[in-house]
Amino acid sequence: MAYARRLSQPKTGLYRIACTQPCSIDDGESLRRGVIWNVSTGGAYLVADPVPPLGAWVCVTFFLAGEPGALSAPAVVAWRNLPSLWAGCGDTVACLPPGCGVRFVSLSASDRTRIEAHVRMTYPVGEAAVRNPRPARPRPLGPPARSA
């Protein structure tokens, strides 16, 4: 089942795959529809209108392609990509539609295994399929040092 394509990888070091599956987003007050644009074991990018507020707790429910059972994960909105002046483009990351990045707060072991299996189909190289072997280096705090 090759539904996912390779993506440039985030600074978390967790590999993510394109997903484009419908999802439901429950913020405790309302239930809305969205799309999981990409997913990893650490979180997902949701295409949603309206975009949930930064720091909001949501429960995201979605299916992985070719699987009968839904995954449901509590998550927190880690960053937002509000609509820009250009239709269909976000203002923070223009190559993504408006939406938000969520971090899974509690993912069951079985749901984590299911996501890992889909990631390994796209990046089939053992443990490196789930964790990027070269995560981003930490940035130094403060202004860059001046050379003498």
Contacts in CASP RR format, 6 or more apart in sequence:
PFRMAT RR
TARGET T0000
AUTHOR 0000-0000-0000
METHOD contacts of the structure
MODEL  1
MAYARRLSQPKTGLYRIACTQPCSIDDGESLRRGVIWNVSTGGAYLVADP
VPPLGAWVCVTFFLAGEPGALSAPAVVAWRNLPSLWAGCGDTVACLPPGC
GVRFVSLSASDRTRIEAHVRMTYPVGEAAVRNPRPARPRPLGPPARSA
1 65 0 8 1.000
1 66 0 8 1.000
1 121 0 8 1.000
2 121 0 8 1.000
2 122 0 8 1.000
3 65 0 8 1.000
3 66 0 8 1.000
4 17 0 8 1.000
4 18 0 8 1.000
4 19 0 8 1.000
4 65 0 8 1.000
4 118 0 8 1.000
4 121 0 8 1.000
4 122 0 8 1.000
5 17 0 8 1.000
5 18 0 8 1.000
5 122 0 8 1.000
6 17 0 8 1.000
6 122 0 8 1.000
6 123 0 8 1.000
7 16 0 8 1.000
7 17 0 8 1.000
7 18 0 8 1.000
7 38 0 8 1.000
9 15 0 8 1.000
9 16 0 8 1.000
9 132 0 8 1.000
10 16 0 8 1.000
10 40 0 8 1.000
11 135 0 8 1.000
11 136 0 8 1.000
12 40 0 8 1.000
12 42 0 8 1.000
12 135 0 8 1.000
13 131 0 8 1.000
13 132 0 8 1.000
13 135 0 8 1.000
13 136 0 8 1.000
14 40 0 8 1.000
14 41 0 8 1.000
14 42 0 8 1.000
14 43 0 8 1.000
14 130 0 8 1.000
14 131 0 8 1.000
14 132 0 8 1.000
15 40 0 8 1.000
15 119 0 8 1.000
15 122 0 8 1.000
15 123 0 8 1.000
15 129 0 8 1.000
15 130 0 8 1.000
15 131 0 8 1.000
15 132 0 8 1.000
16 38 0 8 1.000
16 39 0 8 1.000
16 40 0 8 1.000
16 43 0 8 1.000
16 44 0 8 1.000
16 45 0 8 1.000
16 119 0 8 1.000
17 38 0 8 1.000
17 39 0 8 1.000
17 40 0 8 1.000
17 118 0 8 1.000
17 119 0 8 1.000
17 122 0 8 1.000
17 123 0 8 1.000
18 37 0 8 1.000
18 38 0 8 1.000
19 36 0 8 1.000
19 37 0 8 1.000
19 38 0 8 1.000
19 39 0 8 1.000
19 44 0 8 1.000
19 62 0 8 1.000
19 64 0 8 1.000
19 65 0 8 1.000
20 35 0 8 1.000
20 36 0 8 1.000
20 37 0 8 1.000
21 35 0 8 1.000
21 36 0 8 1.000
21 62 0 8 1.000
21 63 0 8 1.000
21 64 0 8 1.000
21 65 0 8 1.000
22 33 0 8 1.000
22 34 0 8 1.000
22 35 0 8 1.000
22 36 0 8 1.000
22 62 0 8 1.000
22 63 0 8 1.000
23 33 0 8 1.000
23 34 0 8 1.000
23 35 0 8 1.000
23 36 0 8 1.000
23 46 0 8 1.000
23 60 0 8 1.000
23 61 0 8 1.000
23 62 0 8 1.000
24 31 0 8 1.000
24 32 0 8 1.000
24 33 0 8 1.000
24 34 0 8 1.000
24 60 0 8 1.000
24 61 0 8 1.000
24 62 0 8 1.000
25 31 0 8 1.000
25 32 0 8 1.000
25 33 0 8 1.000
25 34 0 8 1.000
25 46 0 8 1.000
25 48 0 8 1.000
25 52 0 8 1.000
25 58 0 8 1.000
25 59 0 8 1.000
25 60 0 8 1.000
26 58 0 8 1.000
26 59 0 8 1.000
26 60 0 8 1.000
26 61 0 8 1.000
27 52 0 8 1.000
27 56 0 8 1.000
27 57 0 8 1.000
27 58 0 8 1.000
28 59 0 8 1.000
32 48 0 8 1.000
34 46 0 8 1.000
34 47 0 8 1.000
34 48 0 8 1.000
34 49 0 8 1.000
35 46 0 8 1.000
35 47 0 8 1.000
35 48 0 8 1.000
36 44 0 8 1.000
36 45 0 8 1.000
36 46 0 8 1.000
36 60 0 8 1.000
36 62 0 8 1.000
37 44 0 8 1.000
37 45 0 8 1.000
37 46 0 8 1.000
37 47 0 8 1.000
37 96 0 8 1.000
37 97 0 8 1.000
38 44 0 8 1.000
38 45 0 8 1.000
39 45 0 8 1.000
39 62 0 8 1.000
39 64 0 8 1.000
39 115 0 8 1.000
39 118 0 8 1.000
40 115 0 8 1.000
40 119 0 8 1.000
41 104 0 8 1.000
41 107 0 8 1.000
41 112 0 8 1.000
41 115 0 8 1.000
41 116 0 8 1.000
41 119 0 8 1.000
41 130 0 8 1.000
42 103 0 8 1.000
42 104 0 8 1.000
42 107 0 8 1.000
43 73 0 8 1.000
43 75 0 8 1.000
43 101 0 8 1.000
43 102 0 8 1.000
43 103 0 8 1.000
43 104 0 8 1.000
44 60 0 8 1.000
44 62 0 8 1.000
44 75 0 8 1.000
44 101 0 8 1.000
44 102 0 8 1.000
44 104 0 8 1.000
45 96 0 8 1.000
45 99 0 8 1.000
45 100 0 8 1.000
45 101 0 8 1.000
45 102 0 8 1.000
46 52 0 8 1.000
46 60 0 8 1.000
46 99 0 8 1.000
46 100 0 8 1.000
46 101 0 8 1.000
46 102 0 8 1.000
47 97 0 8 1.000
47 98 0 8 1.000
47 99 0 8 1.000
48 98 0 8 1.000
48 99 0 8 1.000
48 100 0 8 1.000
49 98 0 8 1.000
49 99 0 8 1.000
51 80 0 8 1.000
51 81 0 8 1.000
51 82 0 8 1.000
51 83 0 8 1.000
51 98 0 8 1.000
51 99 0 8 1.000
51 100 0 8 1.000
52 58 0 8 1.000
52 77 0 8 1.000
52 80 0 8 1.000
52 100 0 8 1.000
53 77 0 8 1.000
53 80 0 8 1.000
54 77 0 8 1.000
54 78 0 8 1.000
54 79 0 8 1.000
54 80 0 8 1.000
54 100 0 8 1.000
55 76 0 8 1.000
55 77 0 8 1.000
55 78 0 8 1.000
56 76 0 8 1.000
56 77 0 8 1.000
57 74 0 8 1.000
57 75 0 8 1.000
57 76 0 8 1.000
57 105 0 8 1.000
58 74 0 8 1.000
58 75 0 8 1.000
58 76 0 8 1.000
58 77 0 8 1.000
58 102 0 8 1.000
59 72 0 8 1.000
59 73 0 8 1.000
59 74 0 8 1.000
59 75 0 8 1.000
60 72 0 8 1.000
60 73 0 8 1.000
60 75 0 8 1.000
60 102 0 8 1.000
61 70 0 8 1.000
61 71 0 8 1.000
61 72 0 8 1.000
61 73 0 8 1.000
62 70 0 8 1.000
62 71 0 8 1.000
63 69 0 8 1.000
63 70 0 8 1.000
63 71 0 8 1.000
64 71 0 8 1.000
64 114 0 8 1.000
64 115 0 8 1.000
64 118 0 8 1.000
65 118 0 8 1.000
67 114 0 8 1.000
71 111 0 8 1.000
71 114 0 8 1.000
71 115 0 8 1.000
72 111 0 8 1.000
73 104 0 8 1.000
73 105 0 8 1.000
73 106 0 8 1.000
73 107 0 8 1.000
73 108 0 8 1.000
73 111 0 8 1.000
74 104 0 8 1.000
74 105 0 8 1.000
74 106 0 8 1.000
75 102 0 8 1.000
75 103 0 8 1.000
75 104 0 8 1.000
75 105 0 8 1.000
76 102 0 8 1.000
76 103 0 8 1.000
76 105 0 8 1.000
77 100 0 8 1.000
77 101 0 8 1.000
77 102 0 8 1.000
78 100 0 8 1.000
78 101 0 8 1.000
78 102 0 8 1.000
78 103 0 8 1.000
79 92 0 8 1.000
79 100 0 8 1.000
79 101 0 8 1.000
80 92 0 8 1.000
80 99 0 8 1.000
80 100 0 8 1.000
80 101 0 8 1.000
81 90 0 8 1.000
81 91 0 8 1.000
81 92 0 8 1.000
81 93 0 8 1.000
81 96 0 8 1.000
81 97 0 8 1.000
81 98 0 8 1.000
81 99 0 8 1.000
81 100 0 8 1.000
81 101 0 8 1.000
82 90 0 8 1.000
82 91 0 8 1.000
82 92 0 8 1.000
82 98 0 8 1.000
82 99 0 8 1.000
83 89 0 8 1.000
83 90 0 8 1.000
83 91 0 8 1.000
83 98 0 8 1.000
84 90 0 8 1.000
84 91 0 8 1.000
84 94 0 8 1.000
84 98 0 8 1.000
85 91 0 8 1.000
86 94 0 8 1.000
88 97 0 8 1.000
88 98 0 8 1.000
89 95 0 8 1.000
89 96 0 8 1.000
89 97 0 8 1.000
89 98 0 8 1.000
90 96 0 8 1.000
90 97 0 8 1.000
90 98 0 8 1.000
90 99 0 8 1.000
91 98 0 8 1.000
107 115 0 8 1.000
116 129 0 8 1.000
116 130 0 8 1.000
119 129 0 8 1.000
119 130 0 8 1.000
120 126 0 8 1.000
120 129 0 8 1.000
120 130 0 8 1.000
122 129 0 8 1.000
123 129 0 8 1.000
END
